[in-house]
Amino acid sequence: DLVSLTEPDGSQTVMTYDDNGRLLTRTYGGATLQFAYDTADRLITLTNENDAQMRFTYDVMDRLVEEVGFDGRVQRYRYNAVGELIESDDAGLITQWQHDI
């Protein structure tokens, strides 16, 4: 696993992982993001240096159905019967997708 990355300007990103190889923390410029996972290894929360959280919710088919941003804004996703994304709702702004058969 990649544990650090140094850019040409000298800035460095440092990552830590758990025993399953999942990213636990990423630190850049003194700011650390913490990653948390559910028992199905899906990302469920990101916590920033201010203890604000971004949360992710999934359906029984492991599809992302909701994101709650650091600012509390909610984005929801809908899928058709074959699992294709058909709609996102970003705080009331609806985007729809149509797929060829």
CYANA upper distance limits for C-alpha pairs under 8 A (distance plus 0.5 A):
  1 ASP  CA     17 TYR  CA      8.31
  1 ASP  CA     21 GLY  CA      7.70
  2 LEU  CA     15 MET  CA      7.60
  3 VAL  CA     14 VAL  CA      6.14
  3 VAL  CA     15 MET  CA      5.28
  3 VAL  CA     16 THR  CA      6.75
  4 SER  CA     12 GLN  CA      7.34
  4 SER  CA     13 THR  CA      5.95
  4 SER  CA     14 VAL  CA      4.80
  4 SER  CA     15 MET  CA      6.49
  5 LEU  CA     12 GLN  CA      6.05
  5 LEU  CA     13 THR  CA      5.64
  5 LEU  CA     14 VAL  CA      7.06
  6 THR  CA     10 GLY  CA      6.36
  6 THR  CA     11 SER  CA      6.23
  6 THR  CA     12 GLN  CA      4.89
  6 THR  CA     13 THR  CA      7.03
  7 GLU  CA     11 SER  CA      5.87
  7 GLU  CA     12 GLN  CA      6.76
 11 SER  CA     28 TYR  CA      8.22
 11 SER  CA     29 GLY  CA      7.69
 12 GLN  CA     28 TYR  CA      6.72
 12 GLN  CA     29 GLY  CA      7.80
 13 THR  CA     26 ARG  CA      7.28
 13 THR  CA     27 THR  CA      6.03
 13 THR  CA     28 TYR  CA      5.15
 13 THR  CA     29 GLY  CA      8.08
 14 VAL  CA     25 THR  CA      8.45
 14 VAL  CA     26 ARG  CA      6.15
 14 VAL  CA     27 THR  CA      5.68
 14 VAL  CA     28 TYR  CA      7.25
 15 MET  CA     23 LEU  CA      7.52
 15 MET  CA     24 LEU  CA      7.88
 15 MET  CA     25 THR  CA      5.96
 15 MET  CA     26 ARG  CA      4.96
 15 MET  CA     27 THR  CA      6.96
 16 THR  CA     23 LEU  CA      6.54
 16 THR  CA     24 LEU  CA      5.97
 16 THR  CA     25 THR  CA      5.70
 16 THR  CA     26 ARG  CA      7.22
 17 TYR  CA     21 GLY  CA      5.93
 17 TYR  CA     22 ARG  CA      5.75
 17 TYR  CA     23 LEU  CA      4.99
 17 TYR  CA     24 LEU  CA      5.47
 17 TYR  CA     25 THR  CA      7.58
 18 ASP  CA     22 ARG  CA      5.98
 18 ASP  CA     23 LEU  CA      7.20
 18 ASP  CA     24 LEU  CA      6.84
 23 LEU  CA     35 PHE  CA      7.01
 24 LEU  CA     34 GLN  CA      6.17
 24 LEU  CA     35 PHE  CA      5.35
 24 LEU  CA     36 ALA  CA      7.33
 25 THR  CA     32 THR  CA      7.04
 25 THR  CA     33 LEU  CA      6.00
 25 THR  CA     34 GLN  CA      5.03
 25 THR  CA     35 PHE  CA      6.52
 26 ARG  CA     32 THR  CA      6.06
 26 ARG  CA     33 LEU  CA      5.77
 26 ARG  CA     34 GLN  CA      7.27
 27 THR  CA     31 ALA  CA      5.96
 27 THR  CA     32 THR  CA      4.67
 27 THR  CA     33 LEU  CA      6.87
 28 TYR  CA     32 THR  CA      7.03
 31 ALA  CA     48 ASN  CA      7.90
 31 ALA  CA     49 GLU  CA      6.08
 32 THR  CA     48 ASN  CA      6.57
 32 THR  CA     49 GLU  CA      5.89
 33 LEU  CA     46 LEU  CA      6.93
 33 LEU  CA     47 THR  CA      6.06
 33 LEU  CA     48 ASN  CA      5.14
 33 LEU  CA     49 GLU  CA      6.95
 34 GLN  CA     45 THR  CA      8.48
 34 GLN  CA     46 LEU  CA      6.02
 34 GLN  CA     47 THR  CA      5.49
 34 GLN  CA     48 ASN  CA      6.98
 35 PHE  CA     43 LEU  CA      7.51
 35 PHE  CA     44 ILE  CA      8.34
 35 PHE  CA     45 THR  CA      6.47
 35 PHE  CA     46 LEU  CA      5.33
 35 PHE  CA     47 THR  CA      7.17
 36 ALA  CA     43 LEU  CA      6.43
 36 ALA  CA     44 ILE  CA      6.31
 36 ALA  CA     45 THR  CA      5.68
 36 ALA  CA     46 LEU  CA      7.02
 37 TYR  CA     41 ASP  CA      5.86
 37 TYR  CA     42 ARG  CA      5.71
 37 TYR  CA     43 LEU  CA      4.97
 37 TYR  CA     44 ILE  CA      5.68
 37 TYR  CA     45 THR  CA      7.49
 38 ASP  CA     42 ARG  CA      6.01
 38 ASP  CA     43 LEU  CA      7.19
 38 ASP  CA     44 ILE  CA      6.80
 43 LEU  CA     56 PHE  CA      7.27
 44 ILE  CA     55 ARG  CA      6.02
 44 ILE  CA     56 PHE  CA      5.19
 44 ILE  CA     57 THR  CA      7.07
 45 THR  CA     53 GLN  CA      6.84
 45 THR  CA     54 MET  CA      5.98
 45 THR  CA     55 ARG  CA      5.01
 45 THR  CA     56 PHE  CA      6.71
 46 LEU  CA     53 GLN  CA      5.98
 46 LEU  CA     54 MET  CA      5.54
 46 LEU  CA     55 ARG  CA      7.10
 47 THR  CA     51 ASP  CA      6.08
 47 THR  CA     52 ALA  CA      6.11
 47 THR  CA     53 GLN  CA      4.94
 47 THR  CA     54 MET  CA      6.98
 48 ASN  CA     52 ALA  CA      6.07
 48 ASN  CA     53 GLN  CA      7.00
 52 ALA  CA     70 PHE  CA      6.14
 52 ALA  CA     71 ASP  CA      8.50
 53 GLN  CA     69 GLY  CA      7.68
 53 GLN  CA     70 PHE  CA      5.76
 54 MET  CA     67 GLU  CA      7.64
 54 MET  CA     68 VAL  CA      5.98
 54 MET  CA     69 GLY  CA      5.13
 54 MET  CA     70 PHE  CA      5.33
 54 MET  CA     72 GLY  CA      8.40
 55 ARG  CA     67 GLU  CA      6.12
 55 ARG  CA     68 VAL  CA      5.56
 55 ARG  CA     69 GLY  CA      7.24
 56 PHE  CA     64 LEU  CA      7.52
 56 PHE  CA     65 VAL  CA      8.28
 56 PHE  CA     66 GLU  CA      6.28
 56 PHE  CA     67 GLU  CA      5.16
 56 PHE  CA     68 VAL  CA      7.09
 57 THR  CA     64 LEU  CA      6.44
 57 THR  CA     65 VAL  CA      6.26
 57 THR  CA     66 GLU  CA      5.57
 57 THR  CA     67 GLU  CA      7.02
 58 TYR  CA     62 ASP  CA      5.93
 58 TYR  CA     63 ARG  CA      5.69
 58 TYR  CA     64 LEU  CA      4.96
 58 TYR  CA     65 VAL  CA      5.70
 58 TYR  CA     66 GLU  CA      7.46
 59 ASP  CA     63 ARG  CA      5.99
 59 ASP  CA     64 LEU  CA      7.19
 59 ASP  CA     65 VAL  CA      6.83
 64 LEU  CA     77 TYR  CA      7.38
 65 VAL  CA     76 ARG  CA      5.93
 65 VAL  CA     77 TYR  CA      5.16
 65 VAL  CA     78 ARG  CA      7.06
 66 GLU  CA     74 VAL  CA      7.48
 66 GLU  CA     75 GLN  CA      6.11
 66 GLU  CA     76 ARG  CA      4.84
 66 GLU  CA     77 TYR  CA      6.66
 67 GLU  CA     74 VAL  CA      6.24
 67 GLU  CA     75 GLN  CA      5.66
 67 GLU  CA     76 ARG  CA      6.96
 68 VAL  CA     72 GLY  CA      6.07
 68 VAL  CA     73 ARG  CA      6.08
 68 VAL  CA     74 VAL  CA      5.01
 68 VAL  CA     75 GLN  CA      6.92
 69 GLY  CA     73 ARG  CA      5.75
 69 GLY  CA     74 VAL  CA      6.94
 73 ARG  CA     90 ASP  CA      8.28
 73 ARG  CA     91 ALA  CA      6.89
 74 VAL  CA     90 ASP  CA      6.83
 74 VAL  CA     91 ALA  CA      6.21
 75 GLN  CA     88 SER  CA      7.38
 75 GLN  CA     89 ASP  CA      5.96
 75 GLN  CA     90 ASP  CA      4.85
 75 GLN  CA     91 ALA  CA      6.58
 76 ARG  CA     88 SER  CA      6.02
 76 ARG  CA     89 ASP  CA      5.57
 76 ARG  CA     90 ASP  CA      7.07
 77 TYR  CA     85 LEU  CA      7.59
 77 TYR  CA     86 ILE  CA      8.24
 77 TYR  CA     87 GLU  CA      6.22
 77 TYR  CA     88 SER  CA      4.95
 77 TYR  CA     89 ASP  CA      6.95
 78 ARG  CA     85 LEU  CA      6.47
 78 ARG  CA     86 ILE  CA      6.27
 78 ARG  CA     87 GLU  CA      5.58
 78 ARG  CA     88 SER  CA      6.87
 79 TYR  CA     83 GLY  CA      5.87
 79 TYR  CA     84 GLU  CA      5.68
 79 TYR  CA     85 LEU  CA      4.89
 79 TYR  CA     86 ILE  CA      5.63
 79 TYR  CA     87 GLU  CA      7.39
 80 ASN  CA     84 GLU  CA      5.97
 80 ASN  CA     85 LEU  CA      7.11
 80 ASN  CA     86 ILE  CA      6.76
 84 GLU  CA     99 HIS  CA      8.36
 85 LEU  CA     97 TRP  CA      7.34
 86 ILE  CA     96 GLN  CA      5.95
 86 ILE  CA     97 TRP  CA      5.14
 86 ILE  CA     98 GLN  CA      6.89
 87 GLU  CA     94 ILE  CA      7.42
 87 GLU  CA     95 THR  CA      6.05
 87 GLU  CA     96 GLN  CA      4.82
 87 GLU  CA     97 TRP  CA      6.54
 88 SER  CA     94 ILE  CA      6.25
 88 SER  CA     95 THR  CA      5.75
 88 SER  CA     96 GLN  CA      7.04
 89 ASP  CA     93 LEU  CA      6.01
 89 ASP  CA     94 ILE  CA      5.04
 89 ASP  CA     95 THR  CA      7.00
 90 ASP  CA     94 ILE  CA      6.90
